[in-house]
């Protein structure tokens, strides 16, 4: 499963870890997160997340 990075704050959603604080069980793929899920670190919407290694890699930023 792919990790997703918050473009607003750099938080990384790891599907293996989930987001227990938001009721997301470990093993939940990013695609399966509810539409109203937001970044637990900064509150950004799902649409602010990008696949780890995609856009960031192209721009040389990690
Ligand atoms: Zn964030």
PDB file of the backbone (N, CA, C, O) and the ligand in Angstrom, with CONECT records:
HET     ZN  A 101       1
ATOM      1  N   UNK A   1       0.842  -1.205   0.000  1.00  0.00           N
ATOM      2  CA  UNK A   1       0.000   0.000   0.000  1.00  0.00           C
ATOM      3  C   UNK A   1       0.872   1.249   0.000  1.00  0.00           C
ATOM      4  O   UNK A   1       1.916   1.298   0.651  1.00  0.00           O
ATOM      5  N   UNK A   2       0.429   2.241  -0.732  1.00  0.00           N
ATOM      6  CA  UNK A   2       1.222   3.454  -0.873  1.00  0.00           C
ATOM      7  C   UNK A   2       0.968   4.427   0.270  1.00  0.00           C
ATOM      8  O   UNK A   2      -0.137   4.521   0.803  1.00  0.00           O
ATOM      9  N   UNK A   3       2.014   5.137   0.625  1.00  0.00           N
ATOM     10  CA  UNK A   3       1.886   6.202   1.609  1.00  0.00           C
ATOM     11  C   UNK A   3       1.509   7.495   0.888  1.00  0.00           C
ATOM     12  O   UNK A   3       1.836   7.688  -0.282  1.00  0.00           O
ATOM     13  N   UNK A   4       0.818   8.370   1.606  1.00  0.00           N
ATOM     14  CA  UNK A   4       0.424   9.655   1.030  1.00  0.00           C
ATOM     15  C   UNK A   4       0.936  10.784   1.906  1.00  0.00           C
ATOM     16  O   UNK A   4       0.928  10.692   3.134  1.00  0.00           O
ATOM     17  N   UNK A   5       1.381  11.847   1.256  1.00  0.00           N
ATOM     18  CA  UNK A   5       1.987  12.972   1.962  1.00  0.00           C
ATOM     19  C   UNK A   5       1.073  14.185   1.924  1.00  0.00           C
ATOM     20  O   UNK A   5       0.531  14.528   0.873  1.00  0.00           O
ATOM     21  N   UNK A   6       0.902  14.834   3.066  1.00  0.00           N
ATOM     22  CA  UNK A   6       0.143  16.078   3.130  1.00  0.00           C
ATOM     23  C   UNK A   6       1.009  17.197   2.547  1.00  0.00           C
ATOM     24  O   UNK A   6       2.098  17.477   3.048  1.00  0.00           O
ATOM     25  N   UNK A   7       0.510  17.831   1.482  1.00  0.00           N
ATOM     26  CA  UNK A   7       1.320  18.881   0.859  1.00  0.00           C
ATOM     27  C   UNK A   7       1.324  20.154   1.688  1.00  0.00           C
ATOM     28  O   UNK A   7       2.128  21.055   1.450  1.00  0.00           O
ATOM     29  N   UNK A   8       0.419  20.228   2.666  1.00  0.00           N
ATOM     30  CA  UNK A   8       0.345  21.433   3.497  1.00  0.00           C
ATOM     31  C   UNK A   8       1.380  21.413   4.619  1.00  0.00           C
ATOM     32  O   UNK A   8       1.989  22.437   4.928  1.00  0.00           O
ATOM     33  N   UNK A   9       1.578  20.221   5.238  1.00  0.00           N
ATOM     34  CA  UNK A   9       2.455  20.196   6.410  1.00  0.00           C
ATOM     35  C   UNK A   9       3.516  19.108   6.377  1.00  0.00           C
ATOM     36  O   UNK A   9       4.422  19.099   7.210  1.00  0.00           O
ATOM     37  N   UNK A  10       3.412  18.182   5.411  1.00  0.00           N
ATOM     38  CA  UNK A  10       4.426  17.142   5.321  1.00  0.00           C
ATOM     39  C   UNK A  10       4.097  15.876   6.085  1.00  0.00           C
ATOM     40  O   UNK A  10       4.884  14.930   6.088  1.00  0.00           O
ATOM     41  N   UNK A  11       2.932  15.847   6.739  1.00  0.00           N
ATOM     42  CA  UNK A  11       2.507  14.627   7.430  1.00  0.00           C
ATOM     43  C   UNK A  11       2.385  13.491   6.425  1.00  0.00           C
ATOM     44  O   UNK A  11       1.911  13.691   5.307  1.00  0.00           O
ATOM     45  N   UNK A  12       2.814  12.295   6.830  1.00  0.00           N
ATOM     46  CA  UNK A  12       2.720  11.134   5.947  1.00  0.00           C
ATOM     47  C   UNK A  12       1.680  10.170   6.477  1.00  0.00           C
ATOM     48  O   UNK A  12       1.777   9.706   7.614  1.00  0.00           O
ATOM     49  N   UNK A  13       0.671   9.861   5.644  1.00  0.00           N
ATOM     50  CA  UNK A  13      -0.307   8.839   6.015  1.00  0.00           C
ATOM     51  C   UNK A  13       0.254   7.476   5.633  1.00  0.00           C
ATOM     52  O   UNK A  13       0.488   7.194   4.458  1.00  0.00           O
ATOM     53  N   UNK A  14       0.465   6.642   6.634  1.00  0.00           N
ATOM     54  CA  UNK A  14       0.982   5.288   6.410  1.00  0.00           C
ATOM     55  C   UNK A  14      -0.169   4.304   6.595  1.00  0.00           C
ATOM     56  O   UNK A  14      -0.662   4.136   7.711  1.00  0.00           O
ATOM     57  N   UNK A  15      -0.607   3.648   5.509  1.00  0.00           N
ATOM     58  CA  UNK A  15      -1.751   2.728   5.599  1.00  0.00           C
ATOM     59  C   UNK A  15      -1.524   1.616   6.609  1.00  0.00           C
ATOM     60  O   UNK A  15      -2.479   1.124   7.210  1.00  0.00           O
ATOM     61  N   UNK A  16      -0.288   1.215   6.802  1.00  0.00           N
ATOM     62  CA  UNK A  16       0.010   0.148   7.752  1.00  0.00           C
ATOM     63  C   UNK A  16      -0.273   0.590   9.190  1.00  0.00           C
ATOM     64  O   UNK A  16      -0.583  -0.231  10.053  1.00  0.00           O
ATOM     65  N   UNK A  17      -0.162   1.895   9.434  1.00  0.00           N
ATOM     66  CA  UNK A  17      -0.377   2.427  10.778  1.00  0.00           C
ATOM     67  C   UNK A  17      -1.784   2.969  10.951  1.00  0.00           C
ATOM     68  O   UNK A  17      -2.301   3.020  12.066  1.00  0.00           O
ATOM     69  N   UNK A  18      -2.419   3.383   9.823  1.00  0.00           N
ATOM     70  CA  UNK A  18      -3.740   3.991   9.911  1.00  0.00           C
ATOM     71  C   UNK A  18      -3.677   5.326  10.635  1.00  0.00           C
ATOM     72  O   UNK A  18      -2.631   5.971  10.692  1.00  0.00           O
ATOM     73  N   UNK A  19      -4.812   5.726  11.185  1.00  0.00           N
ATOM     74  CA  UNK A  19      -4.895   6.976  11.941  1.00  0.00           C
ATOM     75  C   UNK A  19      -5.824   6.740  13.121  1.00  0.00           C
ATOM     76  O   UNK A  19      -6.962   7.210  13.138  1.00  0.00           O
ATOM     77  N   UNK A  20      -5.317   5.996  14.115  1.00  0.00           N
ATOM     78  CA  UNK A  20      -6.153   5.585  15.257  1.00  0.00           C
ATOM     79  C   UNK A  20      -6.843   6.755  15.951  1.00  0.00           C
ATOM     80  O   UNK A  20      -7.960   6.603  16.446  1.00  0.00           O
ATOM     81  N   UNK A  21      -6.204   7.910  15.995  1.00  0.00           N
ATOM     82  CA  UNK A  21      -6.803   9.073  16.656  1.00  0.00           C
ATOM     83  C   UNK A  21      -8.079   9.524  15.958  1.00  0.00           C
ATOM     84  O   UNK A  21      -8.944  10.148  16.571  1.00  0.00           O
ATOM     85  N   UNK A  22      -8.190   9.201  14.659  1.00  0.00           N
ATOM     86  CA  UNK A  22      -9.377   9.583  13.898  1.00  0.00           C
ATOM     87  C   UNK A  22     -10.285   8.386  13.641  1.00  0.00           C
ATOM     88  O   UNK A  22     -11.228   8.470  12.855  1.00  0.00           O
ATOM     89  N   UNK A  23      -9.990   7.257  14.318  1.00  0.00           N
ATOM     90  CA  UNK A  23     -10.820   6.077  14.160  1.00  0.00           C
ATOM     91  C   UNK A  23     -10.516   5.284  12.911  1.00  0.00           C
ATOM     92  O   UNK A  23     -11.334   4.472  12.476  1.00  0.00           O
ATOM     93  N   UNK A  24      -9.341   5.506  12.320  1.00  0.00           N
ATOM     94  CA  UNK A  24      -8.944   4.764  11.129  1.00  0.00           C
ATOM     95  C   UNK A  24      -8.065   3.597  11.547  1.00  0.00           C
ATOM     96  O   UNK A  24      -6.983   3.790  12.101  1.00  0.00           O
ATOM     97  N   UNK A  25      -8.535   2.387  11.278  1.00  0.00           N
ATOM     98  CA  UNK A  25      -7.811   1.201  11.714  1.00  0.00           C
ATOM     99  C   UNK A  25      -6.539   0.993  10.898  1.00  0.00           C
ATOM    100  O   UNK A  25      -6.496   1.325   9.713  1.00  0.00           O
ATOM    101  N   UNK A  26      -5.504   0.444  11.532  1.00  0.00           N
ATOM    102  CA  UNK A  26      -4.296   0.083  10.779  1.00  0.00           C
ATOM    103  C   UNK A  26      -4.653  -0.840   9.620  1.00  0.00           C
ATOM    104  O   UNK A  26      -5.493  -1.728   9.761  1.00  0.00           O
ATOM    105  N   UNK A  27      -4.008  -0.623   8.470  1.00  0.00           N
ATOM    106  CA  UNK A  27      -4.285  -1.446   7.306  1.00  0.00           C
ATOM    107  C   UNK A  27      -5.311  -0.831   6.365  1.00  0.00           C
ATOM    108  O   UNK A  27      -5.711  -1.457   5.384  1.00  0.00           O
ATOM    109  N   UNK A  28      -5.738   0.400   6.665  1.00  0.00           N
ATOM    110  CA  UNK A  28      -6.722   1.079   5.809  1.00  0.00           C
ATOM    111  C   UNK A  28      -6.004   1.842   4.697  1.00  0.00           C
ATOM    112  O   UNK A  28      -5.243   2.768   4.981  1.00  0.00           O
ATOM    113  N   UNK A  29      -6.235   1.465   3.428  1.00  0.00           N
ATOM    114  CA  UNK A  29      -5.590   2.198   2.334  1.00  0.00           C
ATOM    115  C   UNK A  29      -6.107   3.630   2.258  1.00  0.00           C
ATOM    116  O   UNK A  29      -7.241   3.908   2.648  1.00  0.00           O
ATOM    117  N   UNK A  30      -5.282   4.524   1.761  1.00  0.00           N
ATOM    118  CA  UNK A  30      -5.672   5.934   1.669  1.00  0.00           C
ATOM    119  C   UNK A  30      -6.977   6.090   0.894  1.00  0.00           C
ATOM    120  O   UNK A  30      -7.829   6.909   1.240  1.00  0.00           O
ATOM    121  N   UNK A  31      -7.116   5.285  -0.167  1.00  0.00           N
ATOM    122  CA  UNK A  31      -8.303   5.384  -1.015  1.00  0.00           C
ATOM    123  C   UNK A  31      -9.581   5.045  -0.245  1.00  0.00           C
ATOM    124  O   UNK A  31     -10.672   5.459  -0.635  1.00  0.00           O
ATOM    125  N   UNK A  32      -9.443   4.297   0.841  1.00  0.00           N
ATOM    126  CA  UNK A  32     -10.622   3.870   1.597  1.00  0.00           C
ATOM    127  C   UNK A  32     -10.969   4.813   2.744  1.00  0.00           C
ATOM    128  O   UNK A  32     -11.952   4.601   3.455  1.00  0.00           O
ATOM    129  N   UNK A  33     -10.163   5.851   2.920  1.00  0.00           N
ATOM    130  CA  UNK A  33     -10.480   6.802   3.984  1.00  0.00           C
ATOM    131  C   UNK A  33     -11.771   7.526   3.640  1.00  0.00           C
ATOM    132  O   UNK A  33     -12.040   7.782   2.467  1.00  0.00           O
ATOM    133  N   UNK A  34     -12.585   7.864   4.657  1.00  0.00           N
ATOM    134  CA  UNK A  34     -13.816   8.609   4.386  1.00  0.00           C
ATOM    135  C   UNK A  34     -13.497   9.968   3.767  1.00  0.00           C
ATOM    136  O   UNK A  34     -12.438  10.544   4.013  1.00  0.00           O
ATOM    137  N   UNK A  35     -14.439  10.472   2.953  1.00  0.00           N
ATOM    138  CA  UNK A  35     -14.200  11.738   2.259  1.00  0.00           C
ATOM    139  C   UNK A  35     -14.020  12.897   3.223  1.00  0.00           C
ATOM    140  O   UNK A  35     -13.403  13.908   2.887  1.00  0.00           O
ATOM    141  N   UNK A  36     -14.567  12.743   4.433  1.00  0.00           N
ATOM    142  CA  UNK A  36     -14.429  13.850   5.378  1.00  0.00           C
ATOM    143  C   UNK A  36     -13.209  13.706   6.282  1.00  0.00           C
ATOM    144  O   UNK A  36     -13.024  14.480   7.222  1.00  0.00           O
ATOM    145  N   UNK A  37     -12.379  12.704   5.987  1.00  0.00           N
ATOM    146  CA  UNK A  37     -11.135  12.571   6.744  1.00  0.00           C
ATOM    147  C   UNK A  37     -10.220  13.746   6.423  1.00  0.00           C
ATOM    148  O   UNK A  37     -10.110  14.170   5.273  1.00  0.00           O
ATOM    149  N   UNK A  38      -9.566  14.264   7.461  1.00  0.00           N
ATOM    150  CA  UNK A  38      -8.629  15.362   7.237  1.00  0.00           C
ATOM    151  C   UNK A  38      -7.290  15.019   7.870  1.00  0.00           C
ATOM    152  O   UNK A  38      -7.196  14.132   8.718  1.00  0.00           O
ATOM    153  N   UNK A  39      -6.269  15.729   7.448  1.00  0.00           N
ATOM    154  CA  UNK A  39      -4.929  15.533   7.996  1.00  0.00           C
ATOM    155  C   UNK A  39      -4.973  15.707   9.512  1.00  0.00           C
ATOM    156  O   UNK A  39      -5.412  16.747  10.002  1.00  0.00           O
ATOM    157  N   UNK A  40      -4.515  14.681  10.270  1.00  0.00           N
ATOM    158  CA  UNK A  40      -4.552  14.776  11.733  1.00  0.00           C
ATOM    159  C   UNK A  40      -3.563  15.803  12.272  1.00  0.00           C
ATOM    160  O   UNK A  40      -3.662  16.209  13.430  1.00  0.00           O
ATOM    161  N   UNK A  41      -2.623  16.222  11.455  1.00  0.00           N
ATOM    162  CA  UNK A  41      -1.625  17.182  11.919  1.00  0.00           C
ATOM    163  C   UNK A  41      -2.051  18.621  11.685  1.00  0.00           C
ATOM    164  O   UNK A  41      -1.819  19.479  12.538  1.00  0.00           O
ATOM    165  N   UNK A  42      -2.678  18.904  10.528  1.00  0.00           N
ATOM    166  CA  UNK A  42      -2.983  20.298  10.211  1.00  0.00           C
ATOM    167  C   UNK A  42      -4.420  20.522   9.758  1.00  0.00           C
ATOM    168  O   UNK A  42      -4.838  21.668   9.591  1.00  0.00           O
ATOM    169  N   UNK A  43      -5.189  19.444   9.554  1.00  0.00           N
ATOM    170  CA  UNK A  43      -6.592  19.610   9.194  1.00  0.00           C
ATOM    171  C   UNK A  43      -6.842  19.802   7.706  1.00  0.00           C
ATOM    172  O   UNK A  43      -7.954  20.154   7.310  1.00  0.00           O
ATOM    173  N   UNK A  44      -5.828  19.578   6.875  1.00  0.00           N
ATOM    174  CA  UNK A  44      -6.011  19.726   5.427  1.00  0.00           C
ATOM    175  C   UNK A  44      -6.892  18.597   4.890  1.00  0.00           C
ATOM    176  O   UNK A  44      -6.901  17.495   5.439  1.00  0.00           O
ATOM    177  N   UNK A  45      -7.626  18.876   3.822  1.00  0.00           N
ATOM    178  CA  UNK A  45      -8.525  17.886   3.236  1.00  0.00           C
ATOM    179  C   UNK A  45      -7.740  16.795   2.507  1.00  0.00           C
ATOM    180  O   UNK A  45      -6.562  16.958   2.190  1.00  0.00           O
ATOM    181  N   UNK A  46      -8.427  15.677   2.249  1.00  0.00           N
ATOM    182  CA  UNK A  46      -7.800  14.558   1.527  1.00  0.00           C
ATOM    183  C   UNK A  46      -7.191  15.004   0.203  1.00  0.00           C
ATOM    184  O   UNK A  46      -6.159  14.492  -0.231  1.00  0.00           O
ATOM    185  N   UNK A  47      -7.855  15.972  -0.429  1.00  0.00           N
ATOM    186  CA  UNK A  47      -7.405  16.413  -1.751  1.00  0.00           C
ATOM    187  C   UNK A  47      -6.037  17.093  -1.701  1.00  0.00           C
ATOM    188  O   UNK A  47      -5.402  17.312  -2.733  1.00  0.00           O
ATOM    189  N   UNK A  48      -5.594  17.425  -0.481  1.00  0.00           N
ATOM    190  CA  UNK A  48      -4.291  18.068  -0.339  1.00  0.00           C
ATOM    191  C   UNK A  48      -3.158  17.047  -0.314  1.00  0.00           C
ATOM    192  O   UNK A  48      -1.983  17.414  -0.337  1.00  0.00           O
ATOM    193  N   UNK A  49      -3.518  15.760  -0.267  1.00  0.00           N
ATOM    194  CA  UNK A  49      -2.506  14.714  -0.176  1.00  0.00           C
ATOM    195  C   UNK A  49      -2.068  14.229  -1.555  1.00  0.00           C
ATOM    196  O   UNK A  49      -2.865  14.172  -2.491  1.00  0.00           O
ATOM    197  N   UNK A  50      -0.798  13.885  -1.662  1.00  0.00           N
ATOM    198  CA  UNK A  50      -0.281  13.296  -2.890  1.00  0.00           C
ATOM    199  C   UNK A  50       0.437  11.999  -2.538  1.00  0.00           C
ATOM    200  O   UNK A  50       0.894  11.813  -1.410  1.00  0.00           O
ATOM    201  N   UNK A  51       0.529  11.111  -3.517  1.00  0.00           N
ATOM    202  CA  UNK A  51       1.258   9.869  -3.319  1.00  0.00           C
ATOM    203  C   UNK A  51       2.700  10.168  -2.968  1.00  0.00           C
ATOM    204  O   UNK A  51       3.337  11.015  -3.595  1.00  0.00           O
ATOM    205  N   UNK A  52       3.213   9.474  -1.967  1.00  0.00           N
ATOM    206  CA  UNK A  52       4.606   9.690  -1.614  1.00  0.00           C
ATOM    207  C   UNK A  52       5.492   9.321  -2.802  1.00  0.00           C
ATOM    208  O   UNK A  52       5.336   8.255  -3.398  1.00  0.00           O
ATOM    209  N   UNK A  53       6.411  10.204  -3.135  1.00  0.00           N
ATOM    210  CA  UNK A  53       7.343   9.901  -4.205  1.00  0.00           C
ATOM    211  C   UNK A  53       6.855  10.309  -5.579  1.00  0.00           C
ATOM    212  O   UNK A  53       7.580  10.131  -6.558  1.00  0.00           O
ATOM    213  N   UNK A  54       5.645  10.852  -5.689  1.00  0.00           N
ATOM    214  CA  UNK A  54       5.160  11.272  -7.007  1.00  0.00           C
ATOM    215  C   UNK A  54       5.522  12.716  -7.279  1.00  0.00           C
ATOM    216  O   UNK A  54       6.565  12.999  -7.868  1.00  0.00           O
ATOM    217  N   UNK A  55       4.661  13.638  -6.849  1.00  0.00           N
ATOM    218  CA  UNK A  55       4.908  15.058  -7.123  1.00  0.00           C
ATOM    219  C   UNK A  55       6.175  15.542  -6.434  1.00  0.00           C
ATOM    220  O   UNK A  55       6.941  16.325  -6.995  1.00  0.00           O
ATOM    221  N   UNK A  56       6.384  15.065  -5.210  1.00  0.00           N
ATOM    222  CA  UNK A  56       7.550  15.524  -4.483  1.00  0.00           C
ATOM    223  C   UNK A  56       8.844  15.146  -5.201  1.00  0.00           C
ATOM    224  O   UNK A  56       9.788  15.933  -5.277  1.00  0.00           O
ATOM    225  N   UNK A  57       8.862  13.923  -5.724  1.00  0.00           N
ATOM    226  CA  UNK A  57      10.083  13.475  -6.380  1.00  0.00           C
ATOM    227  C   UNK A  57      10.367  14.347  -7.603  1.00  0.00           C
ATOM    228  O   UNK A  57      11.513  14.727  -7.845  1.00  0.00           O
ATOM    229  N   UNK A  58       9.328  14.662  -8.367  1.00  0.00           N
ATOM    230  CA  UNK A  58       9.504  15.472  -9.572  1.00  0.00           C
ATOM    231  C   UNK A  58      10.098  16.837  -9.246  1.00  0.00           C
ATOM    232  O   UNK A  58      10.853  17.404 -10.036  1.00  0.00           O
ATOM    233  N   UNK A  59       9.746  17.353  -8.077  1.00  0.00           N
ATOM    234  CA  UNK A  59      10.226  18.685  -7.719  1.00  0.00           C
ATOM    235  C   UNK A  59      11.485  18.631  -6.859  1.00  0.00           C
ATOM    236  O   UNK A  59      12.031  19.665  -6.472  1.00  0.00           O
ATOM    237  N   UNK A  60      11.932  17.429  -6.569  1.00  0.00           N
ATOM    238  CA  UNK A  60      13.159  17.303  -5.793  1.00  0.00           C
ATOM    239  C   UNK A  60      12.990  17.678  -4.346  1.00  0.00           C
ATOM    240  O   UNK A  60      13.962  18.038  -3.682  1.00  0.00           O
ATOM    241  N   UNK A  61      11.774  17.602  -3.839  1.00  0.00           N
ATOM    242  CA  UNK A  61      11.521  17.957  -2.436  1.00  0.00           C
ATOM    243  C   UNK A  61      11.029  16.733  -1.698  1.00  0.00           C
ATOM    244  O   UNK A  61      10.186  16.001  -2.216  1.00  0.00           O
ATOM    245  N   UNK A  62      11.530  16.494  -0.510  1.00  0.00           N
ATOM    246  CA  UNK A  62      11.034  15.383   0.299  1.00  0.00           C
ATOM    247  C   UNK A  62      10.549  15.901   1.625  1.00  0.00           C
ATOM    248  O   UNK A  62      10.089  15.124   2.461  1.00  0.00           O
TER     249      UNK A  62
HETATM  250 ZN    ZN A 101      -1.197  18.224   7.065  1.00  0.00          ZN
END
